[in-house]
């Protein structure tokens, strides 16, 4: 049976999670691989963005399916799943399919990475995609240029 639930995609860093405490790792002109590793590892200290999480949970409660597209390295997948379990109503089993993360060592720009994930979506899933929630200007622009409504939850000129 085909899934006909409305689908929404949420970004994680800067959208569901407040990450101001760890931005310093990557605000350099050319962050190193170790800087990115430290940036991702500090995710355990993120604060939940309650307003965005409440919006996501309201959509879920009304029958929508939620996917999370995160530019975080899957090197911190366990920590990320634990954070989501503690700060949302996701169960670990759901996150195996709902959470998409970048491969370890992949430094593709996040707008290009998410465009790749979008192009890899099944047509049935793309057709039921209602909107995306993200914070970064260039990622928001990518979604909109692809014809998808995108709610920008914070300033994202970085």
C-alpha positions in Angstrom: 0.0 0.0 0.0 1.3 3.4 -1.0 2.0 6.0 1.7 -0.2 9.0 1.2 0.6 10.8 4.5 1.8 14.4 4.0 5.5 14.7 4.3 7.6 17.4 5.9 11.4 17.6 6.1 13.1 19.4 9.0 16.8 20.4 9.2 18.5 19.7 12.5 21.3 22.1 13.3 20.0 25.7 13.7 16.4 24.5 13.1 15.4 21.8 15.6 18.6 22.3 17.7 20.1 25.6 18.9 23.8 25.4 18.1 25.2 28.8 18.9 27.6 27.4 21.5 29.5 25.4 18.8 29.5 27.6 15.8 33.0 28.9 16.7 34.5 25.6 15.5 33.5 26.3 11.9 33.3 30.1 11.6 36.9 30.2 10.4 37.8 30.9 6.8 38.7 27.3 6.2 37.7 25.0 9.0 39.8 21.8 9.1 38.4 18.2 9.3 39.2 18.3 13.1 37.2 21.6 13.5 34.2 19.9 11.8 34.7 16.8 14.0 34.6 19.0 17.1 31.6 20.9 15.8 29.7 17.7 15.3 30.8 16.1 18.6 29.6 19.1 20.6 26.0 18.4 19.4 25.3 16.7 22.7 25.2 20.1 24.3 22.6 21.6 21.9 19.5 23.1 23.3 16.1 22.2 21.7 14.4 24.9 19.6 11.1 24.4 21.4 8.9 26.4 19.0 10.1 24.5 16.0 9.9 21.2 17.8 6.3 22.0 18.9 5.5 22.7 15.2 7.0 19.4 14.1 5.2 17.5 16.8 1.8 19.2 15.9 2.3 18.1 12.3 3.1 14.5 13.4 0.0 14.5 15.8 -2.1 15.4 12.8 -0.9 12.5 10.7 2.1 13.9 8.8 5.3 12.0 8.3 8.5 13.8 9.4 11.9 13.3 7.9 15.1 15.0 9.2 17.8 15.9 6.7 20.9 16.8 8.7 24.3 17.9 7.4 25.8 16.4 10.5 28.3 13.6 10.0 27.0 10.2 10.7 30.0 9.8 12.9 27.7 11.2 15.7 24.6 9.3 14.7 24.2 7.6 18.1 24.5 11.0 19.9 22.1 12.6 17.4 19.5 9.9 17.8 19.8 10.1 21.6 19.3 13.9 21.5 16.2 13.5 19.3 14.8 10.9 21.6 15.3 13.1 24.6 14.0 16.3 23.0 11.2 15.1 20.7 8.7 12.3 20.6 10.7 10.2 18.1 11.5 6.6 19.0 14.9 5.1 18.1 13.3 2.7 15.6 11.6 5.5 13.7 14.9 7.3 13.3 16.5 4.5 11.3 14.4 5.7 8.4 13.4 9.3 9.3 16.9 10.6 9.9 19.3 11.2 7.0 22.9 12.3 7.8 26.0 13.0 5.7 28.6 10.2 5.4 31.7 10.6 7.6 34.4 12.5 5.7 31.9 14.1 3.2 32.4 17.8 3.2 29.8 18.6 0.4 28.2 22.0 0.9 24.9 21.4 2.7 22.7 22.9 -0.1 24.3 20.5 -2.6 24.0 17.6 -0.2 20.3 18.2 0.4 19.7 18.7 -3.3 21.3 15.3 -3.9 19.0 13.8 -1.2 16.0 15.5 -2.8 16.9 14.1 -6.3 17.2 10.6 -4.7 13.7 10.7 -3.3 11.1 8.4 -4.8 8.6 10.3 -6.9 5.7 9.2 -4.6 7.6 10.8 -1.6 8.4 13.9 -3.5 4.8 14.3 -4.6 3.6 14.2 -0.9 6.3 16.6 0.3 4.4 19.6 1.6 7.2 21.8 2.9 10.7 22.0 4.5 11.9 23.8 7.6 15.5 25.1 7.5 17.6 28.0 8.7 20.4 28.5 6.2 19.8 31.0 3.3 21.4 29.0 0.6 19.6 25.8 1.6 16.3 27.6 1.8 17.0 29.0 -1.7 17.7 25.5 -3.0 14.4 24.1 -1.7 12.5 27.1 -3.2 14.2 26.8 -6.5 13.2 23.2 -6.6 9.6 24.3 -6.2 9.2 23.3 -2.6 7.8 25.6 0.1 10.5 26.2 2.7 9.9 27.9 6.1 13.1 29.7 7.2 13.1 29.5 11.0 16.2 31.7 11.7 18.6 34.1 10.0 21.0 32.0 8.0 23.7 34.1 6.4 26.6 31.8 7.1 
